[in-house]
Amino acid sequence: MKALIIGAAGFVGSYLIQHLSDTYDWEIHATKLSSETFDASDIRIHDLDIMNTVEIEILLKKLRPDYIFHLAAQSSVALSWKNPALTVDINIKGTLNILDTIRNIPGYSPKILLIGSGEEYGYILPDETPINEQVIPRPGNIYAATKACQNMLGSIYSRAYGLHLIMVRAFNHIGPNQAPIFVVSDFCKQVAEIEAGIKPSVMRVGNLQAKRDFTDVRDVVRAYGLLIQKGQAGETYNIGSGHAIAIQELLDKILSLSEKNISVELDTARLRPADIPVIEADIQKIQQLTAWKPEISLNQTLLETLNYWRENAL
Ligand code: A2R
């Protein structure tokens, strides 16, 4: 089998490459933007901008991968408020470029995993939690709207053109090496900087009341490997821990890992124009199909992420 990971230079990509290389006997190819660099021995790396349909066509016709993992995205909610047009272009038009190219290659029918987000569900009613895949998404931010649109396009292309598209809605995934625009990485980086004495002993935080469902990125990529093999065409699968935790509790856990006396201060710049109170996944659908379940505890992930920043923040 030949697998292609599109958008592999980001946070999830390196973990997915590692997992697939360790677990499956597949020939693995990965793409990055020409401006990005990343090292990965034993796999083939190609430059690809998903806004360029000619580049997509040349690569897919040359490789004809059996499995395609589509990770390329503008993946930050915060940035999507600041640059909605870029987010729409990459997450919607970029995905469409890939799907259209595939459907126009005669006799080619790969399995494709489209990575969406738990954010798609948006304004969830109290009786809809934990959220299953039947709940109609009501996105509450630009990033979520683009991913909900990607999901709809996947469903349409699967039904109309017979493409084997499997959609996932991944809830918050965390781990070492994640960019500090995401909450866990942000908090851990701040603690590491305070411990190193390069920042005053004050944590700057946003909304601590929101509850989110966090899973270690290594558990998430394991689910991706299973779903691309077993997922039904046109179906959507939630991936999460099944438990929401308040950001306040997360912060308390991270602070308890440090010996420093650290105070907490609200930073209004970190508050979002609209925030959803609770997002928690119902993960029965993937579990019925694959028996997948998260194996790495939240405490372990937080400690490893903090240790990563202790080694790298300075
Ligand atoms: O924005 P950059 O320079 O960090 O590059 C990102 C890349 N990317 C693109 N690749 C090809 N063509 C484009 N036009 C394009 N624009 C951006 O996709 C980055 O290297 C990669 C996505 O990685 P991250 O932003 O680190 O996302 P992460 O955490 O790996 O999440 C993977 C997927 C995304 O679809 C998320 O929305 C979802 O999982 O949660």
Residues whose N, C-alpha, C, O or C-beta is under 5 A from the ligand:
A	BS01	A2R	G7 A9 G10 F11 V12 G13 L48 D49 I50 M51 H70 L71 A72 A73 Q74 S75 I90 I115 G116
